[in-house]
Amino acid sequence: MYDRVTILNLVDDAERQTPLCHCGAPMIPVDRDGGLWLECSARPRTRDGLLARLVSLDWLASHRRRPLVTAEEMRAA
């Protein structure tokens, strides 16, 4: 079970360990699917249309994304 301070420490540690993505953009914490993730700030969002993602050629870059706290752990917090 994680409390708020522990989650903030996890985020701080993760940002310190992986400050940048392979593409050079900063990594940011994101609430996705009920869990907390550290992912590239330039990563294409699912709300963008398929055509917009294809035209941007951003799908060629491999953007980092990793879970920090799972949805089950967030519910228990």
C-alpha positions as CSV (number, residue, x, y, z in Angstrom):
1,M,0.0,0.0,0.0
2,Y,1.4,3.4,-1.0
3,D,0.6,6.7,0.7
4,R,0.8,10.0,-1.1
5,V,4.4,10.7,0.1
6,T,5.6,7.3,-1.1
7,I,4.0,7.8,-4.5
8,L,5.6,11.3,-4.9
9,N,9.0,9.8,-4.0
10,L,8.5,7.0,-6.6
11,V,7.8,9.7,-9.2
12,D,10.8,11.8,-8.2
13,D,13.1,8.8,-8.3
14,A,11.8,7.7,-11.7
15,E,12.2,11.2,-13.1
16,R,15.8,11.4,-11.8
17,Q,16.7,7.9,-13.2
18,T,15.1,8.6,-16.6
19,P,14.8,12.3,-17.2
20,L,14.7,12.1,-21.0
21,C,13.2,9.8,-23.6
22,H,15.2,8.3,-26.5
23,C,13.8,11.2,-28.6
24,G,15.1,13.8,-26.2
25,A,11.8,14.9,-24.8
26,P,11.3,15.0,-21.0
27,M,9.6,12.1,-19.2
28,I,6.5,13.0,-17.3
29,P,4.2,11.2,-14.8
30,V,0.8,10.3,-16.4
31,D,-2.4,8.8,-15.0
32,R,-3.4,6.1,-17.5
33,D,-5.7,3.2,-17.1
34,G,-6.0,3.8,-13.4
35,G,-2.3,3.5,-12.8
36,L,0.6,5.9,-12.8
37,W,3.1,5.8,-15.6
38,L,6.3,7.6,-16.5
39,E,6.2,8.3,-20.2
40,C,7.6,10.5,-22.9
41,S,6.0,13.9,-23.1
42,A,6.2,13.7,-26.9
43,R,4.5,10.3,-27.1
44,P,1.5,10.3,-29.4
45,R,-1.8,10.4,-27.5
46,T,-4.6,8.0,-28.3
47,R,-7.0,11.0,-28.7
48,D,-5.1,12.0,-31.8
49,G,-6.6,10.6,-34.9
50,L,-4.9,7.8,-36.9
51,L,-4.3,10.2,-39.8
52,A,-2.7,12.8,-37.6
53,R,-0.3,10.2,-36.1
54,L,0.7,8.8,-39.5
55,V,1.3,12.3,-41.0
56,S,3.5,13.4,-38.0
57,L,5.8,10.4,-38.6
58,D,6.1,10.2,-34.8
59,W,5.2,6.5,-34.9
60,L,8.8,5.9,-36.2
61,A,10.3,7.0,-32.9
62,S,10.4,4.6,-30.0
63,H,9.2,6.5,-27.0
64,R,9.8,5.3,-23.4
65,R,6.9,4.3,-21.2
66,R,7.0,2.4,-17.9
67,P,4.6,1.8,-15.0
68,L,5.3,3.4,-11.7
69,V,2.2,2.2,-9.7
70,T,-0.3,-0.3,-11.1
71,A,-4.0,0.3,-11.0
72,E,-4.4,-2.3,-8.3
73,E,-1.8,-0.5,-6.1
74,M,-3.5,2.8,-6.7
75,R,-6.9,1.5,-5.6
76,A,-5.3,0.1,-2.4
77,A,-3.6,3.5,-1.6
